[in-house]
Amino acid sequence: MKKLIAAASLCVASFSVQGAIIVPEYDISAGQQIAETVCAACHGVDGVSMVPSQPNLGGQNVKYLYKQLVNFKSGYRVNGIMQSQVANLSQQDLANVAGYYAEQAPWGVGYANPATNAEATKLFLGGAKERGVIGCAGCHGPDAAGNEWAAFPRLGGQHAQYISTQLKLFRAAGRDDDIDTNDQMRYNDAAKEGEKGMMQMIAAKLSDRDIRILSDYLSAVH
């Protein structure tokens, strides 16, 4: 419990930033039309992706979805496919599609590896103090349901492949790895450009094994 409280306290500084996200009033019906024509191929009409490299969106919190879409459009979060998809969408369109997906039924869960479940549970809930790794549960909740007010995403049941990729992108940014293209890092958790965000700093301390077992574990949390 003490570890969870300590981890949660480190999230407070970012609450004021994430909590300030204001989603415009959205039109679910209009959002559905966008989802059907622009988003469904990768994320499914109902927000359940059949592609493990692409995230499930159904039931994700609306602030998080809206923030990511805005960041893709501005180029603060870099992904060529997503940037081309949102290029012709207005801010209102982004709010509409975020609102639509947030209102869909939450996605299901995958299956974790029993052999690493105990190790991953410990890392997720309490971190690894000896390595300076903070537990994920402090911000994302012990059930990995996220924090809607703070715009921290739901992770439970998300595709393991997608989670793994995002952690590696955050890690590369946190470590200032040499990269060939700027889509190999993820910066958009930071409050200001040029600063390191919480996810970057935490992921910088994760090993390949940490990422593998956490991703596998989270895919089955519900």
Secondary structure, DSSP 8 states (H G I E B T S, - for coil): -HHHHHHHHHHHHHHHHHTT-------HHHHHHHIIIIIHHHH-TTS--SSTTS---TT--HHHHHHHHHHHHHTSS--HHHHHHHTT--HHHHHHHHHHHHTS---------TTTHHHHHHHHHH-BGGGTB--THHHH-TTS--BTTTTB---TT--HHHHHHHHHHHHHHHHT---SSGGGS--TTSSSTTS--HHHHHHTT--HHHHHHHHHHHTT--
